[in-house]
Amino acid sequence: MTTPARSRIGDAHRLVVKIGSALLVDEDGAIRHRWLAGLAQDFAALRARGSEVMIVSSGAIAVGRRQLNLQRGPRNRALRLEESQAAAATGQIRLAHAWQNALGKHDLAVAQILLTLDDTENRRRYLNARSTLATLLKLGVVPVINENDTIATDEIRFGDNDRLAARVAQMTSADACIILSDVDGLYSADPATSDDAEHLAEITAITPRIEAMAGAPRSADGSGGMVTKLEAARIAIEAGCHLIIADGRTGNPLKALEAGARCTTFLPVATPRTARKLWIAGSLNPTGEIVVDAGAIAALQEGRSLLPAGIVSVCGDFQRGDLVLVRATDGTAIGRGLSAYSAADAALICGHKSRDIESLLGYRGREEMIHRDDLVLR
């Protein structure tokens, strides 16, 4: 019998896997290299069958505080902000090196990406991060992502990597987001204190009753807990992404998950592409218009992207990534989408072939004015 989690992982083209600090780093701040080697085998197996993988890795502060001799001591003292940032700067190097070594044994290239909450909410930085991640995946690289703790202050912090993982899944239109932690999912009550606690295998909606089941963090190094996992699940399922909470303490945790290990799966109501299209269709007022010819309209109706060659004129003052209307020359609204170019650049390349973009603008941008995944027709 195929378990829900197994089918979600097996069918996923693009996955985000979040690793909790308690899994990757022991109580003394040392990286668990043997456990990491088993997880690297799982990632290699996923890549071998064509899945794209992104890793959101906690543990930098836990590793760094050991290197800087900022151990907690008898009073379990919390680090000051500047100490946490110093520990993160030190630990991130060792953490990235550990991932590079573990995945490198399977001939997998690794890239380090550091993000803040502001990077996922500021439109320009969001587009830059999304484009970078998409390019790395296209090149077969495994991005290892963490919050940029060395510069983040409270107002631009996620504060936990659960929500960061969900935002990355949302940003990249991932099919599944797997949170590996020291728990095997959501229970109706705390299983550590209640004999009647019931494990929930599948959740279709995050109701107040579900929210009431969340507890406090279970790890001194972890900054999350079930509350942040539910918040991550909400972000993921609204983006059309399955979110799975699973126990990662076993060796080869992803392999175990596919074999039927217990977990909790949050089910979205749409696919990532459908969710993105719905968001575009329901977004706020467009900031500009692009007028296209009959040939472009025919191509769009066949499911193709909008190329500069089919554009007759550009109206409005919009920037890259802004929502624009697409109209026919008679004024009929054809659809709406996210422009890959600003209005100024779009005006320069409209009517030209995509191969001419670099000579016209002085840089090589996207071939499409609006990619078909960023376009909704009426």
ABEGO torsion letter per residue (X at the ends): XBBAAAAAAAABABBBBBBBAAAABBAAGBBBAAAAAAAAAAAAAAAAAGBBBBBBBBGAAAAAAAAAGABAEAAGBBBBAAAAAAAAAAAAAAAAAAAAAAAAAAGBBBBBBBBBAAAAABAAAAAAAAAAAAAAAAAGBBBBBBBBAAABBAAABAGBAAAAAAAAAAAAGBABBBBBBABAEBBABBAAABAABBBBABBABBBAAAAAABBBBABAABABEAAAAAAAAAAAAAAGBBBBBBBAABBGAAAAAAAGBBBBBBBBABBAAAAAAAAAAABBBBABBBBBBAAAAAAAAAGBBBBAAABABBBEBBBBGBBBBBBBAAGBBAEBBBBABBAAAAAAABGBBAAAAAAAAGBBBBABABBAAABBBX
